[in-house]
Amino acid sequence: MTPTPQMLNEALCAFIWTIPDRDRLKAHLSANQLLDVSKEITAEMNELVKNAEDYLWNFPGGVPWTDDFKLGYRAHLQQAHPWMDDRSADAISSFSGWLCWHEGLNAPETKL
């Protein structure tokens, strides 16, 4: 069986509450009887997080978190992971904001 978009969105929302939590993902998969697709779902979650992290780490000049950046970032993630809905996009954005703060990836503020 192939995971459905609904399965992937629900798994992502269980996996990420500010930061990824593999134990919470495993518990979600078990509780929702998704063990037969757990490898596929886990691989997709890992790929999405890596895609998000790589994009942020490689963004030139630091991550600005402007409306334009947010739209482009979401489009980038949804191009690679078209199953993402608004709720899961918000979850990965929450993690991304935390990551940028924690790792100092935010663009320096410009003074006018």
Secondary structure in CASP SS format (residue, H / E / C, confidence):
PFRMAT SS
TARGET T0000
AUTHOR 0000-0000-0000
METHOD secondary structure of the structure
MODEL  1
M C 1.00
T C 1.00
P C 1.00
T C 1.00
P H 1.00
Q H 1.00
M H 1.00
L H 1.00
N H 1.00
E H 1.00
A H 1.00
L H 1.00
C H 1.00
A H 1.00
F H 1.00
I E 1.00
W C 1.00
T C 1.00
I C 1.00
P E 1.00
D C 1.00
R H 1.00
D H 1.00
R H 1.00
L H 1.00
K H 1.00
A H 1.00
H H 1.00
L H 1.00
S H 1.00
A H 1.00
N C 1.00
Q C 1.00
L C 1.00
L H 1.00
D H 1.00
V H 1.00
S H 1.00
K H 1.00
E H 1.00
I H 1.00
T H 1.00
A H 1.00
E H 1.00
M H 1.00
N H 1.00
E H 1.00
L H 1.00
V H 1.00
K H 1.00
N H 1.00
A H 1.00
E H 1.00
D H 1.00
Y H 1.00
L H 1.00
W H 1.00
N C 1.00
F C 1.00
P C 1.00
G C 1.00
G C 1.00
V E 1.00
P C 1.00
W C 1.00
T C 1.00
D H 1.00
D H 1.00
F H 1.00
K H 1.00
L H 1.00
G H 1.00
Y H 1.00
R H 1.00
A H 1.00
H H 1.00
L H 1.00
Q H 1.00
Q H 1.00
A H 1.00
H C 1.00
P C 1.00
W C 1.00
M C 1.00
D C 1.00
D H 1.00
R H 1.00
S H 1.00
A H 1.00
D H 1.00
A H 1.00
I H 1.00
S H 1.00
S H 1.00
F H 1.00
S H 1.00
G H 1.00
W H 1.00
L H 1.00
C H 1.00
W H 1.00
H H 1.00
E H 1.00
G C 1.00
L C 1.00
N E 1.00
A C 1.00
P C 1.00
E C 1.00
T C 1.00
K C 1.00
L C 1.00
END
